[in-house]
Amino acid sequence: MADTVLLVEDDRHLSEIISRHLTTEGYLIQTAYDGEEAVRLFQGGTFDLIILDLMLPLLNGMDFLQRVRQSSWVPVLIVSAKDGDLDKALGLGFGADDYLAKPFSLIELTARVKAAIRRYKLSAPGIAPPSPADRLIRQFDLIIDPDNFSVMKNGEPIRLTAKEFQILKLFATHPNRVYTKAQIYEQVWNEGYYGDENVINVQMRRLREKIEDDPSSPRYIKTLWGIGYKLGEQ
């Protein structure tokens, strides 16, 4: 049975090109040209992959993605002309599985589609998605929501940048591990570390200013001098 793809793209010309190409590759394609139409199609069908543009009328791509993740782990491939690091981090932090910047080749798109569906089918076929409460990360009085890219402290929201959020999430999900600056950089920036300590120092300082009661005496993320950082003891 052919895999079914929900294509959400408001550029009708581009949507037709992608749809025609993936149809020749053996996929069944349903198309939506705005976020609200995408919601209706998603709620009324079963899909193996969603290809999602971010800039949509009526309901933007991020809001649509949040709705999808409330009930499904179907893989989502974001395609967007917004190719900055922040947009990529936001997209993946909201629960997207991959990101392809426009313009892209149809060959690369097909490869990403095949890989995403293959990973999805091999990982946990038929498993029900966890409830929103199960996905929350709780450390101290912080509640971290990976799906919504949000942090709450004592019931109050804390606004973090993408990098600050990824650093906090890294420590919160590995509470007993010590990370060197090189390891933090490689995990969060996804590239090799070349010894620029100032990048990490600035991010850590700004993160502490937002989450700590007393940034000069941090409670959440401790410094191990000469080694790195780790989550503090509760």
C-alpha positions in Angstrom: 0.0 0.0 0.0 1.4 3.4 -1.0 2.4 5.9 1.7 0.1 8.9 2.1 1.6 12.4 2.4 -0.2 15.6 3.5 1.4 18.5 1.6 0.7 21.9 3.2 1.9 24.6 0.9 0.2 27.9 0.0 2.2 28.4 -3.2 -0.1 26.5 -5.6 2.5 26.3 -8.4 5.1 24.8 -6.1 2.5 22.5 -4.5 1.6 21.2 -7.9 5.3 20.5 -8.8 5.9 18.7 -5.5 2.6 16.8 -5.7 3.2 15.7 -9.3 6.8 14.6 -8.5 6.0 12.6 -5.4 3.0 11.0 -7.2 5.4 9.6 -9.8 7.6 8.3 -6.9 4.6 6.2 -5.8 3.1 8.4 -2.9 -0.5 9.3 -2.4 -0.7 13.1 -2.0 -3.4 15.3 -0.4 -2.8 19.0 -0.6 -3.8 21.9 1.6 -3.2 25.6 0.8 -3.8 27.1 4.3 -3.5 26.0 7.9 -7.2 25.6 8.6 -7.6 23.4 5.5 -4.6 21.4 6.7 -6.3 20.8 10.1 -9.4 19.6 8.5 -7.6 17.1 6.2 -5.3 15.9 9.1 -8.3 15.3 11.4 -10.1 13.4 8.6 -7.4 11.2 7.4 -4.4 9.0 8.2 -0.9 10.1 6.9 2.6 8.7 6.9 4.2 12.1 6.5 3.4 15.8 6.5 5.3 18.3 4.4 4.7 21.7 5.9 5.5 25.2 4.9 5.8 27.7 7.8 4.3 30.8 6.1 0.6 29.9 5.7 -2.6 31.9 5.6 -5.4 31.6 8.2 -3.3 29.4 10.5 0.5 29.4 10.4 2.7 26.3 10.1 3.9 26.4 13.7 0.4 26.5 15.1 -0.7 23.7 12.8 2.3 21.6 14.0 1.3 22.1 17.6 -2.1 20.8 16.8 -0.7 17.7 15.1 1.6 16.9 18.1 -1.4 16.9 20.4 -2.5 13.6 19.0 0.1 12.2 16.6 3.8 11.5 16.1 3.5 11.4 12.3 6.8 12.8 10.9 6.7 16.4 9.8 9.2 17.8 7.2 9.3 21.6 7.2 10.0 23.3 3.9 10.4 27.1 4.2 12.2 30.1 2.8 12.8 31.1 6.4 16.1 29.3 6.7 17.7 31.1 9.7 19.0 29.1 12.6 16.3 30.4 14.9 13.5 29.2 12.6 15.2 25.8 12.2 15.5 25.5 16.0 12.0 26.6 16.6 10.6 24.2 14.0 12.5 21.2 15.4 11.8 22.2 18.9 8.1 22.3 18.2 8.2 18.7 17.1 9.3 18.7 13.5 11.4 15.8 12.3 13.4 17.5 9.5 13.9 20.9 7.8 14.5 21.7 4.2 15.2 25.3 3.2 13.8 26.7 -0.1 14.8 26.5 -2.8 15.5 22.8 -2.8 15.9 20.1 -5.4 13.2 17.5 -5.9 15.9 14.8 -5.6 16.8 16.0 -2.1 13.1 16.4 -1.1 12.4 12.8 -2.2 15.4 11.5 -0.2 14.2 13.4 3.0 10.7 12.0 2.5 11.8 8.5 2.2 14.2 8.8 5.2 11.5 10.3 7.4 8.9 7.7 6.6 11.4 4.9 7.0 12.5 6.1 10.5 8.9 6.5 11.5 7.9 3.0 10.5 11.0 1.4 12.1 10.9 3.3 15.4 7.6 2.3 17.0 4.8 1.4 14.5 1.4 1.6 16.0 2.5 3.2 19.3 0.2 5.8 20.7 1.6 9.2 21.3 2.3 10.1 24.9 0.0 12.6 26.6 1.1 16.2 26.8 1.7 15.8 30.5 4.0 12.8 29.9 6.2 14.9 27.6 6.9 17.7 30.1 10.3 17.8 31.8 10.3 18.9 35.4 13.4 20.0 37.3 13.2 22.0 40.5 10.3 24.5 40.0 10.9 24.6 36.3 8.5 22.9 33.8 10.0 22.5 30.3 7.7 21.7 27.4 9.7 20.4 24.4 6.6 20.5 22.1 5.7 24.1 22.8 9.3 25.3 23.2 8.3 26.9 26.5 9.5 27.1 30.1 7.5 27.9 33.2 8.9 28.8 36.6 6.5 28.7 39.6 3.6 29.0 37.1 5.1 32.0 35.3 6.4 31.8 31.7 10.1 32.5 31.0 11.0 33.7 27.5 14.1 32.0 26.2 15.9 32.2 22.9 16.2 29.0 20.9 19.8 28.4 22.0 19.0 29.2 25.7 16.1 26.7 25.5 18.2 24.0 24.0 20.9 24.4 26.6 18.4 24.2 29.5 16.7 21.2 27.9 20.1 19.5 27.5 20.8 19.7 31.2 17.3 19.0 32.3 17.1 15.8 30.3 20.6 14.6 31.6 20.5 15.7 35.2 23.5 13.6 36.3 25.9 14.4 33.5 28.7 17.0 33.4 29.1 18.8 30.1 32.2 20.6 28.9 31.9 23.7 26.9 32.9 21.8 23.8 30.2 19.2 24.4 27.5 21.9 25.0 28.5 23.6 21.7 28.5 20.4 19.7 25.1 19.3 21.1 23.3 22.7 20.8 25.0 24.2 17.7 25.4 20.8 15.9 28.8 21.7 14.6 32.5 21.3 15.7 33.8 23.4 18.6 36.8 25.5 17.9 37.5 26.9 21.4 35.5 30.1 21.3 34.5 30.0 25.0 32.9 33.5 24.8 29.9 32.0 22.8 29.1 29.6 25.6 29.9 32.1 28.4 27.4 34.6 27.0 24.7 32.1 26.5 25.1 30.7 30.0 25.1 34.2 31.5 21.9 35.2 29.7 20.2 31.9 30.6 21.1 32.3 34.3 19.8 35.8 34.3 16.4 34.5 33.2 16.0 31.4 35.2 18.0 32.0 38.4 16.8 33.9 41.5 20.4 34.9 42.0 22.5 34.6 38.8 25.7 35.1 40.8 24.9 32.1 42.9 23.2 29.7 40.4 20.9 27.0 41.7 19.9 25.3 38.5 23.0 25.0 36.4 26.2 24.7 38.4 29.8 25.5 37.3 32.4 22.9 37.9 35.6 25.0 37.5 38.0 23.7 35.0 35.6 21.0 33.8 32.2 22.4 32.7 28.6 22.5 33.9 25.9 20.2 35.3 22.4 20.5 36.7 22.4 21.4 40.4 21.3 19.0 43.1 17.6 19.3 44.1 
